Amino acid sequence: MKNKDLMIGVLLALLTTFLGTFLFIKLFTDMGYLTGMHLYKEQGMLGKILTLGAILNIILFYFLIKKDREEISQGVILGLIIITVVTLFL
């Protein structure tokens, strides 16, 4: 059960980061999502955009802690670590 909750947390962190980057590009630029991601990758700013998108994970983590879902919140932290490692290589 714990591994399942951990994987749910990782998937939630990845989806929340995707949602955050999507919202950032849609709200603060005039570009489409794929065009914006391609442009930011060419400019070497993709890691920064992913970092901004990961801010929503703080809200998710706080919500899960308040709901006493510690195993899933540990998965969110693991997902953030994965996102951090990926961002380092971009």
MIDO-190541 format. One record per atom (N, C-alpha, C): atom name; z, x, y. Coordinates in nm, 3 decimals, decimal comma, always signed. Layout:
N
+------+---------+---------+---------+
| atom |       z |       x |       y |
+------+---------+---------+---------+
|   CA |       Z |       X |       Y |
...
+------+---------+---------+---------+
END
This chain:
90
+------+---------+---------+---------+
| atom |       z |       x |       y |
+------+---------+---------+---------+
|    N |  +0,000 |  +0,082 |  -0,119 |
|   CA |  +0,000 |  +0,000 |  +0,000 |
|    C |  +0,000 |  +0,087 |  +0,126 |
|    N |  +0,072 |  +0,198 |  +0,121 |
|   CA |  +0,080 |  +0,283 |  +0,239 |
|    C |  -0,054 |  +0,347 |  +0,272 |
|    N |  -0,129 |  +0,391 |  +0,170 |
|   CA |  -0,261 |  +0,451 |  +0,193 |
|    C |  -0,357 |  +0,349 |  +0,252 |
|    N |  -0,348 |  +0,225 |  +0,207 |
|   CA |  -0,434 |  +0,120 |  +0,260 |
|    C |  -0,403 |  +0,096 |  +0,408 |
|    N |  -0,275 |  +0,089 |  +0,443 |
|   CA |  -0,236 |  +0,070 |  +0,583 |
|    C |  -0,276 |  +0,191 |  +0,668 |
|    N |  -0,266 |  +0,308 |  +0,612 |
|   CA |  -0,306 |  +0,429 |  +0,684 |
|    C |  -0,456 |  +0,427 |  +0,714 |
|    N |  -0,537 |  +0,388 |  +0,617 |
|   CA |  -0,682 |  +0,379 |  +0,637 |
|    C |  -0,718 |  +0,270 |  +0,737 |
|    N |  -0,644 |  +0,159 |  +0,734 |
|   CA |  -0,667 |  +0,052 |  +0,832 |
|    C |  -0,639 |  +0,106 |  +0,973 |
|    N |  -0,534 |  +0,184 |  +0,988 |
|   CA |  -0,502 |  +0,243 |  +1,117 |
|    C |  -0,609 |  +0,340 |  +1,165 |
|    N |  -0,662 |  +0,421 |  +1,075 |
|   CA |  -0,768 |  +0,515 |  +1,112 |
|    C |  -0,892 |  +0,438 |  +1,156 |
|    N |  -0,930 |  +0,336 |  +1,079 |
|   CA |  -1,047 |  +0,256 |  +1,116 |
|    C |  -1,025 |  +0,184 |  +1,249 |
|    N |  -0,905 |  +0,133 |  +1,272 |
|   CA |  -0,875 |  +0,069 |  +1,400 |
|    C |  -0,887 |  +0,167 |  +1,516 |
|    N |  -0,840 |  +0,289 |  +1,495 |
|   CA |  -0,850 |  +0,391 |  +1,600 |
|    C |  -0,995 |  +0,425 |  +1,630 |
|    N |  -1,077 |  +0,438 |  +1,526 |
|   CA |  -1,218 |  +0,470 |  +1,547 |
|    C |  -1,290 |  +0,354 |  +1,616 |
|    N |  -1,261 |  +0,231 |  +1,574 |
|   CA |  -1,324 |  +0,115 |  +1,636 |
|    C |  -1,279 |  +0,097 |  +1,781 |
|    N |  -1,152 |  +0,123 |  +1,807 |
|   CA |  -1,101 |  +0,110 |  +1,943 |
|    C |  -1,162 |  +0,216 |  +2,033 |
|    N |  -1,181 |  +0,336 |  +1,982 |
|   CA |  -1,247 |  +0,441 |  +2,060 |
|    C |  -1,392 |  +0,403 |  +2,089 |
|    N |  -1,462 |  +0,349 |  +1,989 |
|   CA |  -1,598 |  +0,302 |  +2,011 |
|    C |  -1,601 |  +0,193 |  +2,118 |
|    N |  -1,508 |  +0,099 |  +2,109 |
|   CA |  -1,501 |  -0,010 |  +2,207 |
|    C |  -1,472 |  +0,045 |  +2,347 |
|    N |  -1,382 |  +0,142 |  +2,356 |
|   CA |  -1,350 |  +0,201 |  +2,485 |
|    C |  -1,467 |  +0,273 |  +2,548 |
|    N |  -1,543 |  +0,348 |  +2,467 |
|   CA |  -1,660 |  +0,417 |  +2,522 |
|    C |  -1,768 |  +0,317 |  +2,561 |
|    N |  -1,784 |  +0,213 |  +2,480 |
|   CA |  -1,881 |  +0,109 |  +2,512 |
|    C |  -1,846 |  +0,040 |  +2,644 |
|    N |  -1,720 |  +0,003 |  +2,661 |
|   CA |  -1,677 |  -0,061 |  +2,785 |
|    C |  -1,692 |  +0,031 |  +2,905 |
|    N |  -1,659 |  +0,159 |  +2,887 |
|   CA |  -1,672 |  +0,254 |  +2,998 |
|    C |  -1,817 |  +0,264 |  +3,044 |
|    N |  -1,907 |  +0,279 |  +2,947 |
|   CA |  -2,048 |  +0,295 |  +2,984 |
|    C |  -2,104 |  +0,167 |  +3,045 |
|    N |  -2,067 |  +0,052 |  +2,989 |
|   CA |  -2,118 |  -0,075 |  +3,041 |
|    C |  -2,062 |  -0,109 |  +3,179 |
|    N |  -1,934 |  -0,080 |  +3,201 |
|   CA |  -1,870 |  -0,119 |  +3,326 |
|    C |  -1,895 |  -0,021 |  +3,441 |
|    N |  -1,907 |  +0,107 |  +3,411 |
|   CA |  -1,912 |  +0,207 |  +3,517 |
|    C |  -2,049 |  +0,274 |  +3,534 |
|    N |  -2,147 |  +0,237 |  +3,452 |
|   CA |  -2,281 |  +0,291 |  +3,469 |
|    C |  -2,382 |  +0,177 |  +3,464 |
|    N |  -2,504 |  +0,206 |  +3,501 |
|   CA |  -2,611 |  +0,107 |  +3,494 |
|    C |  -2,696 |  +0,124 |  +3,370 |
|    N |  -2,654 |  +0,211 |  +3,280 |
|   CA |  -2,732 |  +0,242 |  +3,160 |
|    C |  -2,687 |  +0,156 |  +3,042 |
|    N |  -2,772 |  +0,150 |  +2,941 |
|   CA |  -2,734 |  +0,090 |  +2,815 |
|    C |  -2,644 |  +0,187 |  +2,738 |
|    N |  -2,586 |  +0,139 |  +2,631 |
|   CA |  -2,490 |  +0,221 |  +2,557 |
|    C |  -2,558 |  +0,344 |  +2,494 |
|    N |  -2,665 |  +0,322 |  +2,421 |
|   CA |  -2,731 |  +0,436 |  +2,354 |
|    C |  -2,791 |  +0,534 |  +2,453 |
|    N |  -2,849 |  +0,481 |  +2,561 |
|   CA |  -2,904 |  +0,568 |  +2,665 |
|    C |  -2,794 |  +0,650 |  +2,729 |
|    N |  -2,682 |  +0,586 |  +2,759 |
|   CA |  -2,569 |  +0,656 |  +2,819 |
|    C |  -2,512 |  +0,763 |  +2,729 |
|    N |  -2,498 |  +0,733 |  +2,600 |
|   CA |  -2,445 |  +0,832 |  +2,506 |
|    C |  -2,541 |  +0,951 |  +2,494 |
|    N |  -2,670 |  +0,923 |  +2,491 |
|   CA |  -2,768 |  +1,031 |  +2,483 |
|    C |  -2,764 |  +1,118 |  +2,609 |
|    N |  -2,756 |  +1,055 |  +2,725 |
|   CA |  -2,751 |  +1,129 |  +2,851 |
|    C |  -2,624 |  +1,212 |  +2,861 |
|    N |  -2,511 |  +1,154 |  +2,825 |
|   CA |  -2,385 |  +1,229 |  +2,831 |
|    C |  -2,383 |  +1,344 |  +2,731 |
|    N |  -2,449 |  +1,326 |  +2,615 |
|   CA |  -2,457 |  +1,435 |  +2,519 |
|    C |  -2,542 |  +1,549 |  +2,574 |
|    N |  -2,653 |  +1,516 |  +2,639 |
|   CA |  -2,738 |  +1,619 |  +2,699 |
|    C |  -2,664 |  +1,695 |  +2,810 |
|    N |  -2,579 |  +1,625 |  +2,884 |
|   CA |  -2,505 |  +1,688 |  +2,993 |
|    C |  -2,379 |  +1,760 |  +2,945 |
|    N |  -2,348 |  +1,747 |  +2,818 |
|   CA |  -2,229 |  +1,812 |  +2,764 |
|    C |  -2,101 |  +1,739 |  +2,798 |
|    N |  -2,110 |  +1,611 |  +2,827 |
|   CA |  -1,993 |  +1,533 |  +2,868 |
|    C |  -1,951 |  +1,431 |  +2,763 |
|    N |  -2,007 |  +1,437 |  +2,643 |
|   CA |  -1,977 |  +1,338 |  +2,541 |
|    C |  -1,831 |  +1,342 |  +2,499 |
|    N |  -1,773 |  +1,460 |  +2,492 |
|   CA |  -1,632 |  +1,472 |  +2,457 |
|    C |  -1,542 |  +1,405 |  +2,560 |
|    N |  -1,578 |  +1,415 |  +2,685 |
|   CA |  -1,499 |  +1,351 |  +2,791 |
|    C |  -1,508 |  +1,200 |  +2,782 |
|    N |  -1,625 |  +1,150 |  +2,750 |
|   CA |  -1,643 |  +1,005 |  +2,737 |
|    C |  -1,565 |  +0,953 |  +2,616 |
|    N |  -1,566 |  +1,027 |  +2,507 |
|   CA |  -1,486 |  +0,987 |  +2,390 |
|    C |  -1,337 |  +0,988 |  +2,421 |
|    N |  -1,295 |  +1,084 |  +2,500 |
|   CA |  -1,154 |  +1,091 |  +2,540 |
|    C |  -1,116 |  +0,970 |  +2,624 |
|    N |  -1,201 |  +0,932 |  +2,717 |
|   CA |  -1,174 |  +0,813 |  +2,796 |
|    C |  -1,171 |  +0,688 |  +2,710 |
|    N |  -1,258 |  +0,683 |  +2,610 |
|   CA |  -1,260 |  +0,569 |  +2,520 |
|    C |  -1,135 |  +0,562 |  +2,432 |
|    N |  -1,075 |  +0,674 |  +2,405 |
|   CA |  -0,957 |  +0,678 |  +2,319 |
|    C |  -0,831 |  +0,631 |  +2,391 |
|    N |  -0,838 |  +0,609 |  +2,520 |
|   CA |  -0,721 |  +0,562 |  +2,594 |
|    C |  -0,675 |  +0,426 |  +2,543 |
|    N |  -0,767 |  +0,344 |  +2,497 |
|   CA |  -0,729 |  +0,213 |  +2,442 |
|    C |  -0,641 |  +0,225 |  +2,318 |
|    N |  -0,646 |  +0,339 |  +2,251 |
|   CA |  -0,562 |  +0,360 |  +2,134 |
|    C |  -0,414 |  +0,363 |  +2,170 |
|    N |  -0,382 |  +0,402 |  +2,292 |
|   CA |  -0,242 |  +0,400 |  +2,337 |
|    C |  -0,189 |  +0,258 |  +2,336 |
|    N |  -0,270 |  +0,166 |  +2,386 |
|   CA |  -0,231 |  +0,025 |  +2,388 |
|    C |  -0,217 |  -0,028 |  +2,245 |
|    N |  -0,312 |  +0,007 |  +2,159 |
|   CA |  -0,307 |  -0,034 |  +2,019 |
|    C |  -0,182 |  +0,021 |  +1,950 |
|    N |  -0,153 |  +0,148 |  +1,972 |
|   CA |  -0,034 |  +0,210 |  +1,913 |
|    C |  +0,093 |  +0,140 |  +1,958 |
|    N |  +0,104 |  +0,114 |  +2,087 |
|   CA |  +0,223 |  +0,046 |  +2,142 |
|    C |  +0,237 |  -0,093 |  +2,080 |
|    N |  +0,126 |  -0,167 |  +2,069 |
|   CA |  +0,129 |  -0,301 |  +2,011 |
|    C |  +0,175 |  -0,296 |  +1,865 |
|    N |  +0,124 |  -0,201 |  +1,788 |
|   CA |  +0,162 |  -0,191 |  +1,647 |
|    C |  +0,308 |  -0,151 |  +1,629 |
|    N |  +0,359 |  -0,066 |  +1,716 |
|   CA |  +0,500 |  -0,028 |  +1,708 |
|    C |  +0,589 |  -0,149 |  +1,738 |
|    N |  +0,550 |  -0,228 |  +1,837 |
|   CA |  +0,628 |  -0,347 |  +1,872 |
|    C |  +0,627 |  -0,451 |  +1,760 |
|    N |  +0,519 |  -0,454 |  +1,680 |
|   CA |  +0,508 |  -0,549 |  +1,569 |
|    C |  +0,564 |  -0,491 |  +1,439 |
|    N |  +0,631 |  -0,377 |  +1,445 |
|   CA |  +0,690 |  -0,310 |  +1,328 |
|    C |  +0,587 |  -0,281 |  +1,218 |
|    N |  +0,472 |  -0,229 |  +1,258 |
|   CA |  +0,367 |  -0,188 |  +1,165 |
|    C |  +0,353 |  -0,037 |  +1,172 |
|    N |  +0,458 |  +0,033 |  +1,129 |
|   CA |  +0,464 |  +0,178 |  +1,142 |
|    C |  +0,354 |  +0,249 |  +1,063 |
|    N |  +0,323 |  +0,198 |  +0,943 |
|   CA |  +0,222 |  +0,264 |  +0,861 |
|    C |  +0,084 |  +0,260 |  +0,927 |
|    N |  +0,050 |  +0,145 |  +0,985 |
|   CA |  -0,078 |  +0,134 |  +1,053 |
|    C |  -0,079 |  +0,219 |  +1,179 |
|    N |  +0,034 |  +0,224 |  +1,250 |
|   CA |  +0,039 |  +0,307 |  +1,371 |
|    C |  +0,030 |  +0,456 |  +1,336 |
|    N |  +0,078 |  +0,496 |  +1,219 |
|   CA |  +0,057 |  +0,634 |  +1,175 |
|    C |  -0,090 |  +0,661 |  +1,152 |
|    N |  -0,161 |  +0,561 |  +1,100 |
|   CA |  -0,305 |  +0,574 |  +1,082 |
|    C |  -0,379 |  +0,586 |  +1,215 |
|    N |  -0,329 |  +0,517 |  +1,317 |
|   CA |  -0,389 |  +0,529 |  +1,451 |
|    C |  -0,372 |  +0,672 |  +1,503 |
|    N |  -0,255 |  +0,729 |  +1,482 |
|   CA |  -0,232 |  +0,868 |  +1,523 |
|    C |  -0,324 |  +0,962 |  +1,445 |
|    N |  -0,340 |  +0,939 |  +1,316 |
|   CA |  -0,432 |  +1,021 |  +1,236 |
|    C |  -0,575 |  +1,005 |  +1,287 |
|    N |  -0,613 |  +0,884 |  +1,322 |
|   CA |  -0,746 |  +0,861 |  +1,379 |
|    C |  -0,764 |  +0,935 |  +1,510 |
|    N |  -0,660 |  +0,939 |  +1,592 |
|   CA |  -0,667 |  +1,015 |  +1,718 |
|    C |  -0,683 |  +1,164 |  +1,692 |
|    N |  -0,618 |  +1,214 |  +1,588 |
|   CA |  -0,633 |  +1,355 |  +1,553 |
|    C |  -0,777 |  +1,382 |  +1,509 |
|    N |  -0,834 |  +1,291 |  +1,430 |
|   CA |  -0,972 |  +1,307 |  +1,387 |
|    C |  -1,067 |  +1,306 |  +1,508 |
|    N |  -1,043 |  +1,213 |  +1,600 |
|   CA |  -1,126 |  +1,205 |  +1,720 |
|    C |  -1,111 |  +1,331 |  +1,804 |
|    N |  -0,991 |  +1,386 |  +1,810 |
|   CA |  -0,969 |  +1,510 |  +1,885 |
|    C |  -1,046 |  +1,626 |  +1,824 |
|    N |  -1,044 |  +1,638 |  +1,693 |
|   CA |  -1,117 |  +1,746 |  +1,626 |
|    C |  -1,267 |  +1,731 |  +1,648 |
|    N |  -1,317 |  +1,607 |  +1,637 |
|   CA |  -1,459 |  +1,583 |  +1,661 |
|    C |  -1,495 |  +1,618 |  +1,806 |
|    N |  -1,410 |  +1,581 |  +1,899 |
|   CA |  -1,434 |  +1,608 |  +2,041 |
|    C |  -1,436 |  +1,758 |  +2,068 |
|    N |  -1,355 |  +1,835 |  +1,997 |
|   CA |  -1,355 |  +1,980 |  +2,016 |
|    C |  -1,489 |  +2,043 |  +1,980 |
|    N |  -1,557 |  +1,986 |  +1,881 |
|   CA |  -1,683 |  +2,042 |  +1,836 |
|    C |  -1,804 |  +1,988 |  +1,911 |
|    N |  -1,784 |  +1,890 |  +1,998 |
|   CA |  -1,898 |  +1,836 |  +2,073 |
|    C |  -1,915 |  +1,917 |  +2,196 |
+------+---------+---------+---------+
END
